[in-house]
Amino acid sequence: MPAFYSPSGLDPSKAKSATRILAIGAHPDDLEFMCLEPIARSAAQSCFGGLIVTSGSGSIRSARHVKLSAIDYAEVRWDEQKTAARLGHYAFVDSLNFESADLNERVKYLELVASLRDYLTGFTLDELYLHQPFDRHASHVRVCFAVLEALRQLPLSKRPAKILGCEVWRNLDWAPKSSKLFRPLGPRELELQKKLAGIFVSQADPATAKNYVEALVGRKTSNAVFQEGLTADAGKAQEVYLDLGPWVSSDLSWLELGNKVLEEFKTEATSQWPLKV
């Protein structure tokens, strides 16, 4: 089964102490798809860590993996994740080994929240990256809210300074300006994106599964081009994030917070519409 792995051989305690930036994804490959910029920025110091919530055994498979058992397929995906950790010079990558189907059950979901709360107490983080609440993938959304619930249960001193939701199965181009943060990517980062995404051949095989490599480069290049129509592009590419720090510190419900974002989007999107004649 997937288990703690440090490319440099650090034990869990030392690896977590070295980690200043943590990303939490639902499946193997989510980290590399959603937050390339902090991975690239952290490589020289090996201060990036990753936590995967599920084994990923139920995901779409490329042709060569169709006949594998769930356990064997999970091992394939974890081997790919470890390879990505080596290439990206992570401090570590770890897994909670839940299954996506478990997250539909209230008891298992609450167990995940508690596991995440306990796990996060072992860090002093500058930045935390996670899925964003408006993602289209049900497992991503459940993991996102489990992390947010866990963060609300932590004392203020243990909460990361920055908490950022990332694009995967729904982009954030639509999100109102006040909610978004941007990080530029250059040619070097885009080459790293291709290499990291290409590791996950159980998923990223365009002939038999999904063409994630080109899609990721295209999305992040598009982010730089289409954010503003009257200014020069802000770099070769960009990652877009939703600022979730206010969500954690707020006393409002998740639905109330989501509705605030959607109402602001509605106001922003319709501000140039003509009045009824």
C-alpha positions as CSV (number, residue, x, y, z in Angstrom):
1,M,0.0,0.0,0.0
2,P,1.1,3.6,-0.5
3,A,3.3,4.8,2.4
4,F,5.5,7.7,3.5
5,Y,8.4,8.3,1.1
6,S,11.2,10.9,1.2
7,P,13.4,11.1,-1.9
8,S,16.4,12.0,0.3
9,G,15.8,9.3,2.9
10,L,14.6,11.6,5.7
11,D,12.5,10.1,8.4
12,P,8.9,11.5,8.7
13,S,9.7,13.8,11.6
14,K,12.7,15.4,9.9
15,A,10.9,15.6,6.5
16,K,8.0,17.4,8.1
17,S,10.3,19.8,9.9
18,A,11.9,20.7,6.6
19,T,8.6,21.3,4.9
20,R,7.4,24.9,4.6
21,I,4.9,24.3,1.7
22,L,2.4,21.5,1.8
23,A,-0.1,20.4,-0.9
24,I,-3.0,18.0,-0.2
25,G,-4.5,16.2,-3.2
26,A,-7.2,13.7,-3.5
27,H,-5.3,11.3,-5.8
28,P,-1.7,10.6,-7.0
29,D,-0.9,13.2,-9.8
30,D,-3.2,15.9,-8.4
31,L,-0.3,17.8,-6.8
32,E,1.6,17.9,-10.0
33,F,-1.4,19.0,-12.0
34,M,-2.6,21.8,-9.6
35,C,0.4,23.5,-8.0
36,L,3.4,23.4,-10.2
37,E,4.7,26.9,-9.2
38,P,5.4,26.0,-5.6
39,I,6.9,22.7,-6.6
40,A,9.3,24.5,-8.9
41,R,10.0,27.3,-6.4
42,S,10.8,24.8,-3.6
43,A,13.0,22.4,-5.5
44,A,16.3,23.9,-4.5
45,Q,15.5,23.8,-0.8
46,S,13.5,20.5,-0.9
47,C,10.9,22.2,1.3
48,F,7.7,21.0,-0.5
49,G,5.7,18.1,0.8
50,G,2.7,16.3,-0.5
51,L,-0.1,14.4,1.1
52,I,-2.4,12.2,-1.0
53,V,-5.8,11.3,0.5
54,T,-6.9,8.3,-1.5
55,S,-5.1,5.4,-3.2
56,G,-6.5,6.4,-6.6
57,S,-7.4,2.8,-7.4
58,G,-10.7,3.6,-8.9
59,S,-9.5,6.1,-11.5
60,I,-9.6,5.8,-15.3
61,R,-6.9,3.5,-16.5
62,S,-4.7,3.3,-19.6
63,A,-4.9,0.2,-21.6
64,R,-1.9,-1.5,-20.1
65,H,-3.4,-1.3,-16.6
66,V,-7.0,-2.3,-17.2
67,K,-6.5,-5.9,-15.9
68,L,-4.7,-5.0,-12.7
69,S,-6.4,-5.5,-9.3
70,A,-7.2,-2.5,-7.3
71,I,-4.3,-3.1,-5.0
72,D,-1.8,-3.6,-7.8
73,Y,-3.1,-0.5,-9.6
74,A,-2.8,1.6,-6.5
75,E,0.9,0.5,-6.3
76,V,1.4,1.6,-9.9
77,R,0.0,5.0,-9.1
78,W,2.1,5.3,-5.9
79,D,5.3,4.4,-7.8
80,E,4.5,7.1,-10.2
81,Q,3.9,9.5,-7.4
82,K,7.3,8.6,-5.8
83,T,9.0,9.2,-9.2
84,A,7.4,12.7,-9.3
85,A,8.7,13.4,-5.8
86,R,12.2,12.5,-6.9
87,L,12.0,14.7,-10.0
88,G,10.5,17.6,-8.1
89,H,12.9,17.3,-5.2
90,Y,10.1,17.0,-2.6
91,A,10.9,16.7,1.1
92,F,8.3,13.9,1.1
93,V,5.1,12.5,-0.2
94,D,2.6,10.6,2.0
95,S,-0.8,8.9,1.7
96,L,-3.8,8.5,4.0
97,N,-5.0,5.5,2.0
98,F,-8.6,6.3,2.0
99,E,-10.8,5.2,-1.0
100,S,-12.8,7.8,-2.9
101,A,-16.0,5.8,-2.3
102,D,-15.4,6.1,1.5
103,L,-15.7,9.9,1.3
104,N,-19.4,9.5,0.5
105,E,-20.0,8.1,4.0
106,R,-20.4,10.6,6.8
107,V,-18.5,8.4,9.3
108,K,-15.5,8.0,6.9
109,Y,-15.7,11.7,6.0
110,L,-15.5,12.7,9.7
111,E,-12.6,10.2,10.1
112,L,-10.8,12.0,7.3
113,V,-11.3,15.4,8.9
114,A,-9.9,14.1,12.2
115,S,-6.9,12.5,10.3
116,L,-6.2,15.7,8.5
117,R,-6.4,17.8,11.7
118,D,-4.0,15.5,13.5
119,Y,-1.7,15.3,10.5
120,L,-1.5,19.1,10.1
121,T,-0.5,19.6,13.7
122,G,2.9,18.2,12.8
123,F,3.9,21.2,10.6
124,T,4.7,24.8,10.7
125,L,3.7,25.9,7.2
126,D,4.0,29.1,5.2
127,E,1.7,27.9,2.4
128,L,-0.9,25.1,2.0
129,Y,-2.4,24.2,-1.4
130,L,-5.6,22.1,-1.8
131,H,-8.4,21.6,-4.2
132,Q,-10.9,24.5,-4.6
133,P,-14.5,24.3,-3.5
134,F,-15.9,24.8,-7.0
135,D,-14.1,21.9,-8.5
136,R,-16.3,19.6,-10.6
137,H,-14.8,16.3,-9.3
138,A,-16.7,15.0,-6.3
139,S,-13.7,13.5,-4.6
140,H,-11.8,16.7,-5.0
141,V,-14.6,18.7,-3.5
142,R,-15.0,16.4,-0.5
143,V,-11.2,16.5,0.2
144,C,-11.2,20.2,-0.1
145,F,-13.9,20.7,2.5
146,A,-12.4,18.0,4.8
147,V,-9.1,20.0,4.8
148,L,-11.0,23.3,5.4
149,E,-12.9,21.7,8.3
150,A,-9.6,20.4,9.7
151,L,-8.0,23.8,9.5
152,R,-10.9,25.4,11.3
153,Q,-10.3,23.0,14.2
154,L,-6.6,24.0,14.4
155,P,-5.4,26.8,16.7
156,L,-4.5,30.0,14.9
157,S,-0.8,29.4,15.6
158,K,-0.9,26.1,13.5
159,R,-2.8,27.5,10.5
160,P,-0.7,28.2,7.4
161,A,-0.2,31.9,6.4
162,K,-1.5,31.2,2.9
163,I,-4.3,28.7,2.1
164,L,-4.8,28.4,-1.7
165,G,-7.4,26.4,-3.7
166,C,-6.2,25.1,-7.1
167,E,-7.5,24.4,-10.5
168,V,-8.0,20.8,-11.7
169,W,-11.5,19.8,-12.9
170,R,-12.8,23.4,-13.1
171,N,-10.7,26.4,-13.8
172,L,-10.8,29.7,-11.9
173,D,-10.9,32.1,-14.9
174,W,-14.5,33.0,-13.9
175,A,-13.7,33.7,-10.2
176,P,-14.0,37.4,-9.2
177,K,-10.8,39.3,-9.0
178,S,-10.9,39.9,-5.3
179,S,-10.8,36.1,-4.7
180,K,-8.0,35.2,-7.0
181,L,-4.2,35.0,-6.7
182,F,-1.8,34.4,-9.6
183,R,1.7,32.9,-9.9
184,P,3.7,33.3,-13.1
185,L,5.3,30.4,-14.9
186,G,8.1,30.6,-17.4
187,P,9.5,28.2,-20.0
188,R,11.5,26.3,-17.4
189,E,8.4,25.7,-15.3
190,L,6.4,24.6,-18.3
191,E,9.1,22.0,-19.2
192,L,8.9,20.7,-15.7
193,Q,5.1,20.5,-16.0
194,K,5.4,18.3,-19.0
195,K,7.9,16.0,-17.3
196,L,5.9,15.7,-14.1
197,A,2.6,15.1,-15.8
198,G,4.2,12.7,-18.2
199,I,5.3,10.5,-15.3
200,F,1.7,9.4,-14.6
201,V,1.3,7.2,-17.6
202,S,-1.4,5.2,-15.9
203,Q,-3.4,8.4,-16.4
204,A,-1.6,10.7,-18.9
205,D,-1.5,8.4,-21.9
206,P,-3.2,10.4,-24.7
207,A,-3.6,7.2,-26.9
208,T,-5.6,5.3,-24.3
209,A,-6.6,7.5,-21.4
210,K,-6.3,11.3,-21.0
211,N,-4.0,13.8,-22.7
212,Y,-3.2,15.7,-19.5
213,V,0.3,16.9,-20.5
214,E,-0.9,19.1,-23.3
215,A,-4.1,20.1,-21.5
216,L,-2.1,21.4,-18.5
217,V,0.3,23.4,-20.5
218,G,-2.6,24.8,-22.6
219,R,-4.6,25.8,-19.6
220,K,-1.7,27.5,-17.8
221,T,-0.6,29.3,-21.0
222,S,-4.2,30.4,-21.5
223,N,-4.3,31.8,-18.0
224,A,-1.6,34.2,-18.8
225,V,-3.2,35.3,-22.1
226,F,-6.9,35.7,-21.2
227,Q,-6.8,37.3,-17.7
228,E,-6.6,40.9,-19.1
229,G,-7.5,42.1,-22.5
230,L,-5.7,45.5,-22.5
231,T,-2.4,44.6,-20.9
232,A,0.7,42.6,-21.9
233,D,0.7,39.0,-20.9
234,A,2.0,38.4,-17.3
235,G,4.6,35.9,-18.2
236,K,4.6,32.8,-20.4
237,A,1.9,31.1,-18.3
238,Q,0.1,31.4,-15.0
239,E,-1.4,29.4,-12.3
240,V,-4.6,30.8,-10.7
241,Y,-5.6,30.1,-7.1
242,L,-8.6,30.9,-5.0
243,D,-7.7,32.5,-1.7
244,L,-9.2,30.2,1.0
245,G,-7.6,31.9,4.0
246,P,-10.8,34.0,4.6
247,W,-12.9,30.8,4.4
248,V,-11.0,29.2,7.2
249,S,-11.1,32.3,9.5
250,S,-14.7,33.1,8.8
251,D,-17.7,32.1,11.0
252,L,-19.9,31.7,8.0
253,S,-21.0,28.4,6.7
254,W,-19.4,26.9,3.6
255,L,-22.6,27.6,1.6
256,E,-22.7,31.2,2.7
257,L,-19.1,31.7,1.7
258,G,-19.6,30.1,-1.6
259,N,-22.7,32.2,-2.3
260,K,-20.7,35.3,-1.6
261,V,-18.2,34.4,-4.3
262,L,-20.9,33.5,-6.7
263,E,-22.8,36.7,-6.0
264,E,-19.6,38.7,-6.6
265,F,-19.1,36.8,-9.9
266,K,-22.7,37.6,-10.9
267,T,-22.2,41.3,-10.2
268,E,-18.8,41.4,-12.0
269,A,-20.1,39.4,-15.0
270,T,-23.2,41.5,-15.5
271,S,-21.8,44.9,-14.7
272,Q,-21.5,45.9,-18.4
273,W,-24.9,44.6,-19.5
274,P,-27.3,47.2,-20.9
275,L,-30.3,48.1,-18.9
276,K,-33.7,46.8,-20.2
277,V,-35.0,49.2,-22.8
